[in-house]
Amino acid sequence: MSAAFQIRAPWWERERHGWALTDPPALQPAILKYDSSDFVKRLTADPRDSLAFDPEDDRWGYPVPVVPSPTTTGRARFATHKMIRTDLRKLFQPSHDRFYAVVVEVFCDSPGLPRAGFHDDLEVGFYLRRYSTTYVGGKKATKALTHKILVAWAKDPAVPALTEEQGDWRDVWAAEEARRRAFEEANADLISRVAAHTVNEAWLEDRAAGRRTWAVIPAQDDPAFPEKEHRMFRLPLGRDECPSAHRSSWFGVVPTFTGDHGKDGAGHPVPMLDDRAIYYLQPYVKVKPRPGHEHCPPVRILGAPSAPFRLADPMDPDGTKNRIVTITLPDLRRLGARAGQPFGPGGVRIVTPPGSGLGPVAFKDIPNGSASPSGGGQICTFAIELFFIVAFFLFLMFLPIVVLIFQLWFLLALRFCIPPSLSFSALGQFFAGGGVTAGLDAALGVGATVKANALLGFPDPDTPGEKDGIDLFSRPSPKGLGSTKELGQLYLAIDPQTAVQVPVPPVLEPVPDDPLC
């Protein structure tokens, strides 16, 4: 008979929180957070050395619309939504400079849970699984219940009701499952009208049969169930860890990004990972058969699942703010010097197939069908700098147009410039008018703001009878952004002097001492 084992959180996690081996939180594997791609070296050198989870950014949140108070100033004046944080953990992408490891400690399943020691007959790993929730009941009751959950999260009865366009209201309801029990008594009537059915799903990866998809985990253990396994590796003795402890600690890399896709029952593409599902990690221990019993299958022992989590999308603002990407525009002086030299082989080589040339379009001939792509095909090489210059020019040209037409004024608070001398881009010039700063006239020249107002259609605040507001492209002005004073607040809100230009060092987890030393 093979030995039996139990899985617990690693010793340093138990020491940090004061958990005993039998406490329910100690049954779950620990998820550790890091901010560099070499986190495995850091983990193996000292597994206690990891980042603390932020109480705000590392929790999944739901944006709800807000109406700024008339007394609100600064950047908050332009916020159209606020985040309501849930208890559900959020894991970020590698592109956000966030990486995660899962760690467990294996014990012998005997009285007192003695340490497993240096077993070589173990295979430790984990499964990445997810919760799949379906709803039965009226949409009206489900949305009403969701709204009550949002109010409870925000502790604000003025949270606006959800609309049909807010397609992720179902996710709000699902993410609250961990805290729903305490919510049931006060909303028993609504809950009785909304039935939720949750199943656990596993990612199947049967390459021989060409089957890759999410499927419901069978109720009975099925060795033939082709669930994707993620191996874990034995942790070496960490710094300050007693060699005599003989612990059996294991770690694995938590997958937060993959391009793998499968197919559902209808043949539609299904991603292995996305930012919509709620996932969890299920650790396991496989005990190899004893000598002479190699024909027997290994014995698999499942541990308790990890805390549920959700993955951030690549454009999550809480994640993108963690990483700085510096791009230097091409130096036109150097390109001008390069133009006088023979063209080299480098650059972007574009092959145009025959009949696919996109030359000048004669718009008057379009109804006659003579403006279709033509040409005999060619191969052109462009300097990469040329592509970047054109792309950046189009970005600068269309940014103010998008902001104005769609009234996305808050986007202006997501940029700031640090000029080598006082200068403004086209967008900066556009919003610099109206006497927005005391020193603007001195910086740009006397009367510059008045000229800018006249050029851009802003009213002159010193001219009697002028309406205090703007009317661009005959569209209504954004609420609260009609006066030059408020435009001045916008300009001050994107002042580079108030921006955080140096990343704040992340908070580290406390480093407990080894109780066995």
Buried (B, 14 or more C-beta within 10 A) or exposed (E): EBBEBBBBBBBBBBBBEEBEBEEEBBBBBBBBBBBEEEBBEBBBEBBBBBBEBEEEBBBBBBEBBBEBEEEBEEBEBBBBEBBBBBBBBBBBBBBBBBBBBBBBBBBBBEEEBEBBEEBEEBBBBBBBBBBBBEBEBEEEBBBBBBBBBBBBBBEEEEBEEBEEEBEBBBBBBBBBBEBBEEBEEEBEEBBEBBEBEEEEBBBBBBEEEEEBBBBEBEEEEEEEEBBBBBEBBBBEEBEEBEEEBBBBBBBBBBBBEEEEEBEEEEEEEBBBBEBBBBBBBBBBBBBBBEEEEEEEEBBEBEBBBBBBBBBBEBEBEBBBEBBEEEEEEBEEEEEEEBEEEEEEEEBEEEEBEEEEEEEEEEEEEEEEEEBEEEEEEEEEEEBEBEBBBEEEEEEEEEBBEEBBEEBBBBEBBEEBEEEEEEEBEEBBBBBBBBBBBEEBBEEBEEEBBBEBBEEBEBBBBEEEEEEEBBEBEEEEBBEBBBBBEBBBBBBBBBEEEEEEEEEEEBEEBEBBEBEEE
